[in-house]
Amino acid sequence: MNLYHKKQRWKIALLGIAILLVGVSLWFSFNIVSKVQDREVHRIEQWADAVERKSELVKLTNNAFAELSSALEKLKERDRQKVEMWSMAIEEINKPLQDYSFVVKILRENNAIPIIITDLNEDIVSSHNIGNIDSIIDNNIQAEFAEMDNSSKDSIFKKVKNDSLKSYIDFWRKAHPPLEIDLYYGEKQKVFYFDSIYFKTQKLIALEFSRDSLISSFTDELVANEYLVPVLFIDSDSRDVLATNIPEYDSTNATSLVQRLKENGDSILVELDGQSTGVIYYEHSEEVTQMKLFPIVQFVIIGLFILIAYIAFSTFRKAEQDQVWAGMAKETAHQLGTPISSLMAWNQLLESKGVDESITVEINKDIDRLNTVTNRFSKIGSQAVLESSDIVKIIQNASDYLKTRISNKIELEFISSKDSIMIPANSSLIEWVIENITKNAVDSMEGRGRIEIRIEQKEDEVFIDIEDNGKGVPAGKLKSVFQPGFTTKKRGWGLGLSLVKRIIEEFHKGKVYVLQSEVGKGTTFRIQLPV
């Protein structure tokens, strides 16, 4: 019967089931985390695709903007040339010419460029191609000053038109400096003009604004997107940061952020235009990281709870078992008291009857032995009293007793480096230890062999080695020999070495362990006791 082995098998089986359950739970948790990660990556890829498409749109807008800008510059230059020719025609028409047809043709052809002519003091002289400004002013005056006479309305009309033309001059001057024309007899005037393609230039400005908005939207949409994972968008050639939603980013830590994102995440290459590319570095969100750690933290907490509960219940169970064993031991000692007393009386009767003295002497020895055993059992569960004792004499007595009670084919030898070594000990319990280890050695030799007990003192410790040449203990079982229930015999409870460990380590504050063991060659137990 091997209770320890059965208990070990149950422990291994339960541990296997626990590992299986933990493995299944972890697999399920990490499978969910993997799905969340894939969803985040898909979201980043969609964003990267949108960036790429928007980059293509910016590219097309830039091309259109460049082409339109070039065409508009040519139109502006053509307008300036027309205005210069018109100005020259004005100068020529005031001179005596034989044929004015060419000059008149130039003046008539200018029906698109708005022009205002002033004197050198910039007082309005005339205007051309201003559109329907006269009708607009007149309609407003007729609506607001309907009761006023015509001469007053004409005065207001001239003033409003003059102010309007001057406001045009102030605006046009910013785009084109005025031209000066030299009229007949040295009179000079200024010619102010504006682009005939003004509405087209406004479209160009709007197009430029749209282009800039598309470019800036990379950053705006990224920063505003609170559902996107941490992202750093950089130009792969210049390594400039194009956009990011990482709060701790500044111009000095871009390299360290890229390194962090490389370690914790991945990257996506984005075609910005035909000549440059960008790289989107990203890492998974903090929630995913927490989800990864959550099952591990959960199992650690559960494991700690189970461990604490196991230790607590084991302590309570061990205390209960100790109480049961102590009660049984004391009851056994009490029950043995009556038959021992009877044996002592019967032996005295035999002595009075003149029975062979050698028989009664041996009976007395066995009675003394029974008293010793009873004394041992009575001390289980109570604090052992340690007295200054000669450990050499204690072991010598135990050895002498065992020699007469084991097979004569087994040689038992006791060797001591000193005649006397005094230590605090309980002689009855130490003898019990020596007997248990020696009897185990006898059982391992199967009736034939040699047992050697050696004792020596080194500084403040005593070393007791019990060596046999029996079957030995396999290496895999060396840590189990002192466990309750461990035994290599077909019969037995496996409590002997467990009691040895408790007597030495708990009562005498020493150590007991297997010094060496080899299968087929024997085993050496070592006991260390403080002096």
Residue pairs with C-beta under 8 A, 6 or more apart in sequence:
1 487
1 491
1 492
1 493
2 485
2 486
2 487
2 494
3 484
3 485
3 493
3 494
4 480
4 483
4 484
4 485
4 486
4 487
4 494
5 485
5 486
6 485
7 485
8 480
22 299
25 295
25 299
26 295
26 296
26 299
29 291
29 294
29 295
30 292
30 295
32 291
33 288
33 291
33 292
36 287
36 288
36 291
37 284
37 288
40 229
40 284
40 285
40 288
41 266
43 227
43 228
43 229
44 228
44 229
44 231
44 268
44 280
44 282
45 268
47 222
47 225
47 228
47 231
47 280
48 268
48 270
48 280
51 218
51 233
51 270
51 278
51 280
52 270
52 271
52 272
54 214
54 217
54 218
55 270
55 271
55 272
55 273
55 278
56 273
57 214
58 211
58 214
58 215
58 273
59 273
59 274
61 207
61 210
61 211
61 214
62 211
64 207
65 204
65 207
65 208
65 211
68 204
68 207
69 204
72 197
72 200
72 201
72 204
75 195
75 196
75 197
75 200
76 195
76 197
79 113
79 193
79 195
79 196
79 197
80 176
82 109
82 110
82 113
83 110
83 113
83 115
83 179
83 191
83 193
84 179
85 106
86 106
86 107
86 110
86 113
86 115
86 191
87 179
87 181
87 191
88 106
88 181
89 103
89 106
89 107
90 107
90 117
90 181
90 183
90 191
91 181
91 182
91 183
92 103
93 100
93 103
93 104
93 107
94 183
94 184
95 184
97 103
110 128
110 129
111 129
112 129
112 196
113 129
113 193
113 194
113 195
113 196
114 127
114 128
114 129
114 130
114 131
114 168
114 193
114 194
114 196
115 127
115 128
115 129
115 191
115 192
115 193
116 124
116 126
116 127
116 128
116 130
116 165
116 168
116 169
116 172
116 191
116 192
116 193
117 124
117 125
117 126
117 127
117 128
117 189
117 190
117 191
117 192
118 124
118 125
118 169
118 178
118 189
118 190
118 192
119 125
119 188
119 189
119 190
120 188
120 189
120 190
122 166
122 169
122 190
124 162
124 165
124 166
125 189
127 133
127 165
130 165
130 168
133 161
133 164
134 161
137 157
137 160
137 161
137 164
138 157
140 160
141 153
141 156
141 157
141 160
142 153
145 152
145 153
145 156
148 156
168 192
168 194
169 192
171 194
172 192
172 193
172 194
173 192
175 194
175 195
176 192
176 193
176 194
176 195
178 190
178 191
178 192
179 190
179 191
179 193
180 188
180 189
180 190
180 191
181 188
181 189
181 190
181 191
182 188
183 189
195 201
218 233
218 242
218 243
219 242
219 243
222 228
222 231
222 233
222 243
222 244
222 245
223 243
223 244
223 245
225 245
228 245
229 265
229 282
229 283
229 284
229 285
230 245
230 246
230 261
230 282
230 283
230 285
231 243
231 244
231 245
231 246
231 280
231 281
231 282
232 241
232 244
232 246
232 249
232 254
232 257
232 258
232 261
232 280
232 281
232 282
233 241
233 242
233 243
233 244
233 270
233 278
233 279
233 280
233 281
234 240
234 241
234 242
234 254
234 258
234 278
234 279
234 281
235 242
235 272
235 276
235 277
235 278
236 269
236 276
236 277
236 278
236 279
237 276
237 277
239 254
241 249
241 251
241 254
242 278
244 257
246 257
248 257
249 257
257 281
258 281
260 283
261 267
261 281
261 282
261 283
262 281
264 283
264 284
265 281
265 282
265 283
265 284
266 281
266 282
267 279
267 280
267 281
267 282
268 279
268 280
268 282
269 277
269 278
269 279
269 280
270 277
270 278
270 279
270 280
271 277
272 278
322 381
323 381
325 380
325 381
326 380
326 381
326 382
327 381
329 377
329 378
329 380
329 381
330 377
330 378
330 380
330 381
332 377
333 374
333 375
333 377
333 378
334 378
336 370
336 373
336 374
336 377
337 374
340 367
340 370
340 371
340 374
343 363
343 367
343 370
344 367
347 360
347 363
347 364
347 367
350 359
350 360
350 363
351 357
351 360
365 401
369 401
372 428
372 431
375 428
376 428
376 429
376 432
379 426
379 428
379 429
384 426
384 429
384 503
384 507
385 426
386 424
386 425
386 426
386 507
386 508
387 424
387 425
387 426
387 427
388 422
388 423
388 424
389 422
389 423
389 424
389 425
389 426
389 427
389 430
390 420
390 421
390 422
391 421
391 422
391 423
391 425
391 430
391 455
391 462
391 464
391 529
392 416
392 418
392 419
392 420
392 421
392 455
393 420
394 425
394 427
394 430
394 431
394 434
395 414
395 416
395 430
395 431
395 434
395 453
395 455
395 464
396 414
396 416
397 431
398 430
398 431
398 434
398 435
398 438
399 412
399 414
399 434
399 438
399 453
402 412
402 434
402 435
402 438
402 439
403 412
406 412
406 442
407 442
407 447
407 448
409 447
409 448
409 449
410 442
410 445
410 447
410 448
410 449
410 450
410 451
411 449
411 450
411 451
412 438
412 450
412 451
412 453
413 450
413 451
413 452
413 453
414 453
414 455
415 452
415 453
415 454
415 455
416 454
416 455
416 456
417 455
417 456
417 457
418 456
418 457
421 455
421 457
421 462
421 531
422 531
423 462
423 529
423 530
423 531
424 508
424 530
425 508
425 529
426 507
426 508
429 503
429 507
429 508
430 503
430 508
432 499
432 503
433 500
433 503
433 504
433 512
433 527
434 453
434 464
434 466
436 496
436 497
436 499
436 500
437 466
437 497
437 500
437 525
438 451
438 453
438 466
439 496
440 496
440 497
441 451
441 466
441 468
441 470
441 523
442 451
443 470
443 488
443 489
444 468
444 470
444 471
444 472
444 488
444 523
445 451
445 468
445 469
445 470
445 471
446 470
446 471
449 468
449 469
449 470
450 468
450 469
451 466
451 467
451 468
452 465
452 466
452 467
452 468
453 464
453 465
453 466
453 467
454 464
454 465
454 467
455 462
455 463
455 464
455 465
456 462
456 463
457 463
457 531
460 530
460 531
461 528
461 529
461 530
461 531
462 528
462 529
462 530
462 531
463 526
463 527
463 528
464 526
464 527
464 528
464 529
465 515
465 524
465 525
465 526
465 527
466 524
466 525
466 527
467 522
467 523
467 524
467 525
468 522
468 523
468 524
469 521
469 522
470 522
470 523
471 488
471 519
471 520
472 517
472 518
472 519
472 520
472 521
472 522
472 523
473 481
473 488
473 514
473 517
473 519
473 523
474 519
475 517
477 486
478 514
478 517
480 486
481 497
481 514
482 497
482 498
482 500
482 501
482 512
483 494
483 498
484 494
484 495
484 498
485 493
485 494
485 495
486 494
486 497
486 498
487 493
487 494
500 512
501 512
504 510
504 511
504 512
504 527
504 529
505 511
505 512
508 529
508 530
509 530
510 527
510 528
510 529
510 530
511 526
511 527
511 528
512 525
512 526
512 527
512 528
513 525
513 526
514 523
514 524
514 525
514 526
515 524
515 525
515 526
516 523
516 524
517 523
517 524
